[in-house]
Amino acid sequence: MKKIFTLFVALFCTVAMFAQDTKGMFEFADKDGNVVPNGSTLTKTEVEKAGTSLQINTGLFVKPVKPELNGEKLGAKLRVEVENIDHGTIKYCLLGSCSAASEKGTFYSISNFVEKLDDLATEWVMGKDKAGKALKGEATVKLTLVACKRVSLGLNDFGIEDFDWEEVGDCSSVTVKFIYDGTTAINGVTNNTNATVVARYAADGTRLSAPQKGLNIVKLSNGKTVKYIK
């Protein structure tokens, strides 16, 4: 019994040590690379137009600071905990691959290696009334960057290596509170007038050379990310 207890304590200490080691590996930052401190709460009210809908962007980027542990390169994923959402959807992205959540719960992005400061393009898209007007309301999400280890699963039947991602520990968390009161000035359309397209992606993160049918994710030279459906 004593040996089992000792083993349990050793295992707990090892897990705690790894979790501590991952702090700050990946950080939330603004478009200029300025780090948003772990544990911050942000209130966002600036509205952008996205097609026929309105949205409020977090303005957050993921910044790799020191994504290595014991000499091994680690990747990252985004954990999205939707604490409150009056209507609409929370869209969240990592490296151009986007998903959406429309209810309370915990959701995850893909996992991948992050080589440089990259736009998370995460926002609350407000719901609409019967007349097509954006509804007033609020949404609150907790975002956490999680360090992940790439694990090989061996070769598949086609001789191609399969792999999975194993969570190592949390790196940084921020809470974002979105508020739309129906009177906030709309940004985004005029601000993008003189901007040029620097990259274009499909919904699954595939880089595109030209617009395609369906969802297009466009990165602009002014640091903004615009999504539209063709």
Secondary structure, 3 states (H helix, E strand, C coil): CHHHHHHHHHHHHHHHHHHHHCCCCEEEECCCCCECCCCEEEEECCEEEECCEEEEECCCEEEECCCEECCEECEEEEEEEEEEECCCEEEEEECCEEEEECCCEEEEEEEECCCCCEECCCEEECCECCCCCECCEEEEEEEEEEEEEEEEEEECCCCCEEEEEEEEEEEEEEEEEEEECCCCCEECCHHHCCCCEEEEEECECCECCCCCCCEEEEEECCCCEEEEEC
